[in-house]
């Protein structure tokens, strides 16, 4: 039984499966398209919201260093992703990589994890987008009915029609094709980056040096406790991380990590890339570098415009300009945030559908979902199914308390990919690799340790929810996936054709 649970799918077979006409995706993406996708999904909630909360509560002006720390953790994982995505240019990202190295059950687990991560991420971002749009409409004198604009009506019930409508509209774009998605994303990303650059350049004129004092505030230890709301490391060892000080920088890094979620989604588009061996590393590493530089610049400017203790938790960029007598920037930044979150939502949805499609093509989910559209060559069935489900989820469900699940899901994927690089280097040294992760196994091991450290700083309650989802996934695998595995059936067919030892031909 253990041999079937950890059977691996050869890289050559994974690539061969992508050439079957009924399962073949259209190859239309370039390195620039991939970089735009990466920038489009990374720049979003983090740069527009998290900067204020972590500066005020955890790191002060040194939040810029927290972004650097989080960016380094992502860069370590990105180097591992770049090797895999260029070597195994197949839809599915970490799911496909682990299938080739760790085996079927681990691959299912990481695929199940990614489905949760991207679904919650899409819904949370859609709700955030809805809030910005509602604010812009109110400024223009329009207001949606309470039952359609929020979930906080007098009777406690409501439907967020803006969030649901966004998800459905983006679903339609993804069904039509990746090239259209790339064009839409390019336009939106250009607007978003322009807004960010304007904030950096314009804000620099209002920076006051005294606001940076102290750059690293004196530490304020967090009270020790054992509640599920506390970080797991606190629950396990009774050790509480510090706010401010040097340790506060690392505590803040585990929070702002949410701002970097999404660069790994670039890897899910490997199968739709014209030259994945060359373009995947460029897209993954390029988008991460650009966004890290923008995050650091924005955090330096904002904490220089307004003292960290006075920064807004909800809208730090807009309020920083209000504090220096430039209130018109608030509407401009809200517009940029709404535009930015549109691409974040679309690319998260894109990533989820590609993982679901890859799992379906392997038989671990119903193969009905692995048929591509005859004209658009996109996985339209899982795209429509997941789009409708996430639209309902975003419309009805308050997801703020589940947002941390997105963090833990991504970090778990980082751990699996880093381990997979080490294993595949040993088991398949013959594979042609256009990009090689440097310093293997040292760099992947450091990546694993860095990701685990950030995971330990997440609330214990998040770990409990994550464990429950994983248990459900294992049950689904044994009830359906294991018996319908395409790889398993191929092995059974091969075994049936081989005569027992001792038989004569």
Residue pairs with C-beta under 8 A, 6 or more apart in sequence:
4 104
4 482
4 488
5 103
5 104
5 105
5 482
6 102
6 103
6 104
6 105
6 106
7 103
7 104
7 487
7 488
7 491
8 99
8 100
8 101
8 102
8 103
8 104
9 99
9 100
9 104
9 107
9 362
9 487
10 100
11 87
11 88
11 100
11 428
11 431
13 487
14 88
14 90
14 96
14 99
14 100
15 88
15 89
15 90
17 23
17 90
17 361
17 362
18 24
18 25
18 89
18 90
18 91
18 271
22 370
22 371
22 372
23 361
23 370
23 371
23 372
24 372
24 377
25 91
25 178
25 271
25 272
25 372
25 377
25 378
25 379
26 177
26 178
26 179
26 272
26 376
26 377
26 378
27 271
27 272
27 273
27 274
28 177
28 178
28 179
28 182
28 272
28 274
29 37
29 178
29 179
29 182
29 269
29 272
29 273
29 274
29 279
30 273
30 274
30 275
30 279
31 275
31 278
31 279
31 282
31 283
31 286
33 182
33 186
33 283
34 266
34 269
34 273
34 279
34 280
34 282
34 283
34 284
34 287
35 282
35 283
35 286
35 287
35 290
36 182
36 185
36 186
36 189
36 287
37 182
37 185
37 265
37 266
37 269
37 283
37 287
37 347
37 350
38 262
38 263
38 265
38 266
38 283
38 284
38 286
38 287
38 288
38 290
38 291
39 189
39 193
39 287
39 290
39 291
40 185
40 188
40 189
40 192
40 343
40 344
40 346
40 347
41 261
41 262
41 263
41 265
41 343
41 344
41 347
41 348
42 259
42 260
42 261
42 262
42 263
42 287
42 288
42 291
43 189
43 192
43 193
43 196
43 291
43 294
43 340
43 344
44 125
44 259
44 262
44 340
44 341
44 343
44 344
45 124
45 125
45 128
45 258
45 259
45 341
45 344
46 256
46 258
46 259
46 260
46 295
47 196
47 259
47 294
47 295
47 298
47 317
47 340
48 315
48 317
48 333
48 336
48 337
48 340
49 128
49 314
49 315
49 316
50 255
50 256
50 258
50 259
51 63
51 256
51 295
51 298
51 299
51 302
51 311
51 316
51 317
52 302
52 311
52 312
52 313
52 314
52 315
52 316
52 317
52 319
53 255
53 313
53 316
54 63
54 66
54 252
54 255
54 256
55 61
55 63
55 252
55 299
55 302
55 303
55 308
55 311
55 316
56 308
56 309
56 310
56 311
56 313
57 243
58 66
58 243
58 244
58 248
58 249
58 251
58 252
58 255
59 65
59 66
59 216
59 217
59 244
59 248
59 249
59 251
59 252
60 214
60 215
60 216
60 217
60 244
60 248
60 303
60 308
61 211
61 212
61 214
61 215
61 216
61 300
61 303
61 304
61 308
62 215
62 216
62 217
62 248
62 249
63 249
63 252
63 256
63 299
63 303
63 308
64 296
64 299
64 300
64 303
65 249
66 249
66 250
66 252
66 253
66 255
66 256
67 253
67 256
67 259
67 292
67 295
67 296
67 299
68 292
68 296
69 249
69 250
69 253
70 253
70 254
70 256
70 257
70 259
70 260
70 454
71 260
71 288
71 291
71 292
71 295
71 296
72 450
73 253
73 257
73 414
73 447
73 450
73 451
73 454
74 257
74 260
74 263
74 288
74 292
75 285
75 288
75 292
76 418
76 443
76 444
76 446
76 447
76 450
77 264
77 414
77 417
77 418
77 447
77 451
78 263
78 264
78 284
78 285
78 288
79 285
79 437
79 438
79 443
79 447
80 414
80 417
80 418
80 420
80 421
80 437
80 443
80 444
80 447
81 93
81 263
81 264
81 266
81 267
81 284
81 417
82 280
82 281
82 284
82 285
82 435
82 437
83 281
83 421
83 433
83 435
83 436
83 437
84 97
84 267
84 417
84 420
84 421
84 424
85 93
85 266
85 267
85 270
85 276
85 280
85 281
85 284
86 270
86 276
86 277
86 278
86 280
86 281
86 433
86 434
86 435
87 277
87 424
87 431
87 432
87 433
87 434
87 435
88 96
88 97
88 100
88 270
89 270
89 271
89 273
89 276
89 277
89 280
90 96
90 270
90 271
90 358
91 268
91 269
91 270
91 271
91 272
91 354
91 355
91 357
91 358
92 99
92 111
92 268
92 354
92 355
92 357
92 358
92 359
93 114
93 264
93 265
93 267
93 268
93 270
93 351
93 354
93 355
93 413
94 110
94 111
94 114
94 264
94 267
94 413
94 416
94 417
94 420
95 107
95 108
95 110
95 111
95 114
95 355
95 358
95 359
96 107
96 358
97 416
97 417
97 420
97 424
98 106
98 107
98 110
98 416
98 417
98 420
99 107
99 362
100 420
100 424
100 428
101 419
101 420
101 421
101 423
101 424
101 427
102 416
102 419
102 420
102 423
104 364
104 482
104 485
104 487
104 488
105 474
105 477
106 416
108 359
108 364
108 473
108 477
108 481
109 470
109 473
109 474
109 477
110 412
110 413
110 416
111 355
111 358
111 359
111 364
112 469
112 470
112 473
112 476
112 477
113 409
113 412
113 413
113 469
113 470
113 473
114 351
114 352
114 355
114 409
114 413
115 352
115 355
115 356
116 405
116 409
116 469
117 405
117 406
117 409
117 410
117 413
118 265
118 348
118 349
118 351
118 352
118 355
119 352
119 386
119 389
119 390
119 393
120 399
120 402
120 403
120 405
120 406
120 409
121 261
121 262
121 348
121 406
122 167
122 345
122 348
122 349
122 352
122 390
122 394
123 163
123 167
123 390
123 393
123 394
123 397
123 399
124 399
124 400
124 402
124 403
124 406
125 341
125 344
125 345
125 348
126 163
126 164
126 166
126 167
126 341
126 345
126 390
126 391
126 394
127 160
127 163
127 394
127 399
127 400
128 341
129 162
129 163
129 166
129 338
129 341
129 342
129 345
130 149
130 160
130 162
130 163
130 166
130 394
132 334
132 337
132 338
132 341
133 162
133 338
134 144
134 149
134 150
134 162
135 334
136 331
136 334
136 335
136 338
137 143
137 144
139 331
139 334
143 149
144 161
144 162
146 152
146 153
146 154
146 158
147 153
147 157
147 158
147 159
148 158
148 159
148 160
148 161
149 158
149 160
149 161
149 162
150 158
150 160
151 157
151 158
151 159
151 160
151 396
151 398
152 158
159 395
159 396
160 394
160 395
160 396
161 395
163 391
163 394
163 395
164 391
164 392
164 394
164 395
165 391
166 342
166 345
166 394
167 345
167 349
167 387
167 390
167 391
167 394
168 387
168 388
168 391
170 342
170 345
170 346
170 349
170 387
171 349
171 383
171 384
171 386
171 387
171 388
171 391
173 180
173 181
173 184
173 346
174 181
174 346
174 349
174 350
174 353
174 378
174 383
174 387
175 373
175 376
175 378
175 380
175 383
175 384
176 376
176 378
177 376
177 377
177 378
178 269
178 272
178 378
181 346
181 350
184 343
184 346
185 343
185 346
185 347
188 339
188 340
188 342
188 343
189 343
191 336
191 339
192 336
192 339
192 340
192 343
193 294
194 336
195 332
195 333
195 335
195 336
195 337
195 339
195 340
196 294
196 298
196 336
198 332
199 298
199 301
199 317
199 329
199 333
199 336
200 294
200 297
200 298
200 301
202 321
202 326
202 329
203 301
203 302
203 304
203 305
203 320
203 321
204 301
204 304
206 304
206 305
206 321
206 324
206 326
207 301
207 304
207 305
208 304
208 305
209 304
211 303
211 304
211 305
211 306
211 307
211 308
212 303
212 304
216 244
216 245
216 246
216 248
216 249
217 244
217 245
217 248
217 308
218 244
218 245
219 242
219 243
219 244
219 245
219 246
219 247
219 248
220 242
220 243
220 244
220 245
220 248
221 240
221 242
221 243
222 234
222 240
222 241
222 242
222 243
223 240
224 234
224 238
224 239
224 240
225 234
225 240
226 234
226 235
226 238
227 235
227 460
228 235
228 459
228 460
228 461
228 464
229 459
229 460
229 461
230 240
230 459
230 460
231 240
231 241
231 456
231 457
231 458
231 459
231 460
232 455
232 456
232 457
232 458
232 459
232 460
232 463
233 239
233 241
233 456
233 457
234 240
234 241
234 460
235 460
236 456
241 247
241 248
241 250
241 251
241 457
242 248
242 251
243 251
250 453
250 457
251 457
253 454
254 407
254 453
254 454
254 457
254 458
256 295
257 407
257 410
257 411
257 454
258 403
258 406
258 407
259 295
260 288
260 291
260 292
261 406
261 407
261 410
262 344
262 347
262 348
262 351
263 284
263 287
263 288
263 291
264 284
264 351
264 410
264 413
264 414
264 417
265 347
265 348
265 350
265 351
266 280
266 283
266 284
266 287
267 280
267 284
268 350
268 351
268 354
268 355
269 350
269 354
270 276
270 280
271 354
273 279
273 280
273 283
277 434
277 435
278 434
280 435
281 434
281 435
298 317
302 311
302 316
302 317
302 320
303 311
305 320
305 321
305 323
305 324
306 319
306 320
306 323
306 324
310 323
311 319
311 320
312 318
312 319
312 320
315 330
315 333
315 334
317 329
317 333
318 329
318 330
318 333
318 334
319 330
321 327
321 329
321 330
321 333
322 329
322 330
349 383
349 386
349 387
349 390
352 386
353 379
353 382
353 383
353 386
354 379
356 365
356 369
356 379
356 382
356 386
357 369
357 370
357 379
357 382
359 365
360 366
360 367
360 368
360 369
360 370
360 382
361 367
361 370
361 486
362 485
362 486
362 487
363 481
363 484
363 485
363 486
363 487
363 488
363 489
364 477
364 480
364 481
364 484
364 485
365 480
365 481
366 484
367 484
367 486
368 381
369 379
369 381
369 382
369 385
370 379
371 379
371 381
372 378
372 379
372 380
373 379
373 380
393 399
402 465
404 458
404 459
404 462
405 462
405 465
405 466
405 469
407 454
407 458
407 462
408 455
408 458
408 462
408 463
408 466
409 466
411 451
411 452
411 454
411 455
412 451
412 455
412 466
414 447
414 448
414 451
415 447
415 448
415 451
415 452
418 444
418 445
418 447
418 448
418 451
419 444
419 448
421 437
421 440
421 444
422 440
422 441
422 444
422 445
424 431
425 440
425 441
437 443
437 444
482 488
499 505
